[in-house]
């Protein structure tokens, strides 16, 4: 009898343990299953008219008040449609701004997620909310301008040039608009470069506080016969700077082998520390090499001791410490040294004394001899009169 009671008690304990375990595990599952969050509402991509600088906007998810003690965060992904990778942003805000290439479509998606401290150690994410945006595709693609090229001359004067689209009509007129952060609205080119009556480029005015910012350009157009497709461009001005050529080059030969080259930093607002130089060195019109330096001077060694002619020229561009890229300046005027310059100098200095010795001294001697002869004749004539 006692044995039966013990078995019964043991069974009751096992059942109780099983019940407690299942209750606890079910509570965990129930807790995780009940912790859900909705995606953001009213997600959209808005174009404020800044030629590619777009706003991504959304509203908090439904029932967000259920998580008053938690900070709701959002995971935003976006890209141009043909891009291989997404940009990912984690934010607590209800908006985000960035630049896009409007020649292509844009797609973006966003979800809500709750951090670990709000969900007993596991992140809870909503489903995605998605949005797309396309700029106007009005007009055939072959009406767009082609071969767009922009140069920021000496970090002061921006010029852009283009060619008409191959499918553009004879009456097509192109117009350029630009914007960068700091301007209230997109601005039209105030000074077009023309070929006949056609706009083929733009001379920009002084661009205040425009460096190290995305610079947006749109070139659209009008025609009575065919719509013209807009073209969009994004770049940063410091990456298209073309400096002036260096000047006042000098070349000094030391110890018959070492050559010291020096030149002035190009004129203009570009800081000296922002230059890289490329030097082309020519020896006796045959041996030629190129090298680069960050300084406006350098030493090189002659490859031939008997070299009689050395020439070099320099060009420059903005280096990697001030820009991601740049445009090489034109080559400076060539500066040369000739090995027989010493002989020429000696001849130049000796020629006057030689001229004096060969021509002036004999003439003086002849003049003095004639003067003495004249004095002697005069003396003799006076003596005869006295007699």
Buried (B, 14 or more C-beta within 10 A) or exposed (E): EEEEEEEEEEEEEEEEEEEEEEEEEEEEEEEEEEBEBBBBEEBBBEBEEBBBBBBBBBEBBEEBEEBEEBEBBBBBBBBBEEEEEEEEBEEEEEEBEBBBBBBBBBBBBBBBBBEEEBBEEEEBBBEBBEBEBEBEEEBBEEBBBEEBEBBBBBBEBBBBBBEBBEBBBEEBBBBBBBBBBEBEEBBEBEEBBEEEEBBBBBEBEEBEEBBEBBBBBBBBBEBEEBBBBBBBBBBBBBBBBBBBBBBEBEBEBEEEEEBEBBBEBBEEEBEEEBBBBBBBBBBBEEEEEEEEBEEBEBEBEBEEEEBEBBBBBBBBBBBEEBBEEBBBBEBBEEBEBEBEEEEEEEEEEEEEEEEEEEEEEEEEEEEEEEEEEEEEEEEEEEEEEEE
